[in-house]
């Protein structure tokens, strides 16, 4: 008798550093090849890699977390790390998650944002500082949110009206509001409208807006120690400025790491700037900072999504394979070894991928396993 095919929609896998259980496989053994995250099942819709922890959103709207938990970033009411996923308490109807250095964010279907974990600089946006939150609390004053992003010690939200809001650490202008004063509640990033994409890095931010004639301007602000902002200088910017020199027809993706940034063109090109010590811009490593965007991957690459960790990058291709480049100390490139790579290498054996996320020296992906006939 011919059996019905068994179809497993989306499974979470991880590789790289695992010192605090951030691979979610029940161990603390790092590895240079991908393996499944335990206990999440096959209905995961998003993964997010943080500092040394990770989040997963399941199709039932629940959120799960694993890895380090010293600041309560797992949201399960304690500070014990976990090598396997635990459910974040009190969250339902979640549609997106984001992970920062030690703070976690969740966007609910009603447009509200919830946060938990580290709060030293107000990065949870709840009107207080210093007190970490071991379970989710609502970010103050935000409604109608459509996208969220968690950075180093600050966070961003995009509202349905195209405005961007920020909160947390602002020592280098990360909040984009013209000051260097921290804020424990969301403040509007001035001068931005019709924004469609946001990404919070370790010390700076990126946004894409709708322009005239189909153009998609890229905006940046914050720290610029390594040329992070791509404006030809090493000067911090406390309000948004436009990034020039990206030669793609339109920008469809963003990724920011520790001191570097990338933009994905609609033609599959990748443009990069900032620190390049480990080849994280996608080319042979350079000792000097790259302060203006350069083309590092040519059009036609088939890349559809980028994700940046502290010093490494993941790129999802339309055929479901994943490329990686940059530092590889713990095997975060997933090519079976921990040797530095000059330019992109393919994550070994991984196909059918649909999303990638990069953390502090570890990597996550969602993929659809092959159909199995019974």
N, C-alpha and C positions, 0 to 999 in steps of 0.2 A: 504494500500500500504506500502511495506517495504521501509524505507528510506535508503539512502546511509550513511555509517558511516562518522562522522566528526572527523578528526584526527588532534590533536593539537601537533605539534612536540616537542617543548621544551619551557617551561615557567619558568621564573625566580621567585623564592620565597626567603623570608628573614625572620630572627628572631633574637632576642636579643636586644641590646642597640639601641635606636632610638632618641637620644637627639638632633641630627642635621638632622634628616630625612634620615638616612642612610638605613632604611628599604624600602624607596621608595614607601610608601603606602599612602602618602598625610597627614600623621600625624607625631607627635614627641612623640608618646607613645610607650615605649618599650614593648616587649611581648616575652613570653617563648614558643611560638608555631609558626609554619611557616604560612606565608600568602603571597599572590601574590604581586609582585612589579607592580605598576600601569603603564598602558600605553605602555608597551613594546611589547605587542602582543605575538604570539606563535612561533615566528621564531628567538629566541635567541640562539646563538651558543656558547657563553662563558660569564661568569660573573667573576668579580675580585673585591674582598673586600680590601679596603685600610684602612687608619687610621680610619677616621670617614666618609668615603664616599665610593662610589662604582661605577663600570663601567660595562657596558654590550655591547657586540658585537652582532649585528643582522646579519642575513644571507645575507642582502643586502650590507654588508661591512661598515655600519654606526656604530658609537659609541655613546652611551648614558651614562649619568652620573647623580648622585644624592647624596645628603648629604651635608656635610660641604664644603665650597668653599672660605675660607679666603685667600688662596694662588692661587686661580684660577684653582684648580684641576678639576673642572667640565668642563673647556674648552669652556664655552659659552660666554666669553668676559666680565664677571663681577665677583664680589666677593660675590654675594648673595647666601646663601645656598638654596637648593631646596629639598622639601620633595617628589617630583616626578621626574622621569627622564626628562632631557633636552638633546637635541642633541649637541654633541661636534662639533664645527664649522669647516668646511673646510677639513674634513677627508672622504676619500672614499677608497674602495678596501682594507679595513683593514682585516687582518686575525688573529690577536691576540692582546689582551690588558693586561696590568699589572698595578697594583695600589700599591703605597708605602705609607709612612706616609702622605705626602702631594703632591707627584708628580705622574703624570700619564704618561704611555707609550702606544704607539700603533705601531704595526708592519704591514706594508703594503705589498701587494702581490709582489711588486718590490724589497723587501728585505731591504727597508729603514725603519728607526725608527723615530718616531715623539714623542715629549714630551711637556708637559704643567704642570703648577702648581708651587709648591715651588721650589726655586732654590738657597737657602742660601749657599749651599756648592758646587754648580755646578752639582747637581744631575740630571739636564736636559741634560747635555752634549752638550751645545750649544756654548761654548766658553766664557761664562760670568757667573758671580755669583751675588747673592743678588737680582737681578731683577726677580721677579716672572713673569710667562708668562700666560696670561689669555686665550690664544688660542694656538693651536699646532704649534710648530716650529720643524724643522728637526734636529735630533741629528747629530753632525758633523762627517764626515769621516767614517760613517758606511754603508757598502753595503753587500749584500749577507747574511743578518741576517735571522736566522730560528727560534730563540726563544728569548724571553725577560723576564726579571724578575726585579721588582722594590722592593728595600729593604727599610730600615729605612730612610736614607738620602743619599743613593747611588743606583746605578742601574747596571744591568748586561745585556749583549747580547751574544748570541752564533751564530757564523757565520757558513756557510755551509762547511768551511774547517776544522771545529772542534776546532777552537780557541775561547777563551773567552775574552771579553772586558768589562771594568768596568770604572765607572766615578762617581764623587761626593765626599762625605765625606770619609776620609781615616785615621781618628785619631787612629783607632785600627788596621789598615792594611786591611780594608775592600776591597780595590782594588787589593790586592794580588801582587803588583808590587815591593815589597821589601822596600817600604818607608811608611811614615805616612803623606805625603803631599797630600792634596786634589787635584783633577783634574777636571776641567770644560769641558774637552773633553775626549772621550774614550781612555783608554790605555790598551794595551794587558796584560792579566794575564800570566806571564811567566811559562814555565814548564808544560803547559797543552796542550794536543793534543787529537784528536779523542774523544772529549767530545760530549756526547749525551743529557745530562740533566744539567740544572743549577737551582739554587734557591738562592735568596738573602733574608737574614733575617734582623733583626733589626741592628745587628752589625757584622755579619759574613756571609760567603757564603759557598755553597756546590756545587759540580759538580760531575757527573758520567762520566767516560770515558770507551771506549771499551778496554778490556784487552786481554791477551793471553789465549787461550783455553776456551773462553766463559765467563771469569771472568769480573766483572764490578767494577773496583776500584772506591772508593768514595774519593773525595778530599775536603779539607776544609781550610779556612783561615779567619783571622780577629780577632774580639774580643773574649775573652775566660774567662770573669769574673766569669761565673757560670758553667764552663766546657762545653761551647757551642761547642768546637771543638772536643770533645771526644777523646783527646789524652792522658788522664791521668793527665793533668796538668791544671793550671789556668793561663797559660801564653799566651798572644796574639801571633799570628803568622802572619807575614807580607808577606809570600809567601805560596803557596799551599803545604799541606802535606797530606799524605794518612791516612784515617781513618781505623784503624784495629779493628778486633774483631767482625765484622758483619758476622754472620754465615749463611747467606742465599745463595742459589745457585747463584743468581744474584740480583742486586738492580734495581728495576723498578720505584721507586718513592722517592721523597725527600720532606721534609717540615721543615721549620725553624720558630720558634717563638721568643719570647723575652727571650733569654738566654737558649734555649733548641733546640734540633733538633731530627728528626726522619728519618729513612730510611725504605722503604717498600721492602720486599723481593719478588722475583718471586713466592715463595711458600705461600704467604699471611702472612708471619711473619712480625712483626714490631719491629724494633730495635731503641732504644731511649737513649738519654744522655743529660746532662745539668741540669738546674733548674727543680725542681719537687715539688715546694711549694704547688701547686694546683692539683697535680696528673696529670700534663700535659704530663707525659711520658707514661700514660696509666695504671698506677698501683696505689696502695695506696700512698698518698703524703709522700714525704721524705723531711726532713729539710735540709739535706746535699746535695750538688751538686753531681750528678752522672757524673764522669769525663771520663768514658769509656762506649761504647755501651753495653746495656743490652737488652735481649729479654723480651719484655713486652706483646706482643700478639703472640701466638703460630702459627705455620704454619697451613694452612687450614682454616683461618679466612674468606676467600672470599673477603678480602679488595683489591680494585683495585686502589684507589687513596687516598692520604692524603693531608690535608690542615691545616696549623697552623695559629692561631691568636696570639694575644699578650700572652695569657695564656690559650688558649683552642685549641682543635684539632677536626677536622672532618675527618671521614673515610667513603668513599663510598664503598659499597659492590657490588659484581657482580649481586646480585638479586635486585639492585636498592634501597635498604634501606640504611640509613645513621646512623652511630654510632658517638658519641661525648663524649669527656672527658675533664677534666680540670676545670678551674674556670667557675662559672655559676652565676655571680653577677646580670646580666641583663637578664638571661634566654637564654644565647647564646648556651646552649646545646640543646635547643629545645625539652625538654622532658616534658614541661608543668609546670615546677616550676623553682625556682632559688636556689635550695638547692645544695650544693656540692655533687658530685658523686664520689664514690670510684670505679674507673674503668669505662669502656665504658657503655653508656646508649644509647638507640635507640631514634632517633629523632621521636617524636610521629606522627604517621599517614602518614609519608612521604614514598612513594614508587615510583618506576619508575624513580629514580634520575639517572642522567648521569654525573654530575660534581658538585663539592663543592668548596667553597672558604671561608676563615675565615679572618675577620678583627679585629679591636680593639673592642672586646666585642660584635661583631655581626657576623652573619653567612649568607651565600648565597648558593643556590643550583639551578640547573636546573633539571626539571623533565618533563616527558611526562605524561599528564593527561590521564585517561582512555578514550577509544573510547566511543563516545556517538552516539547511533542510533537515527535518526530522524523518 
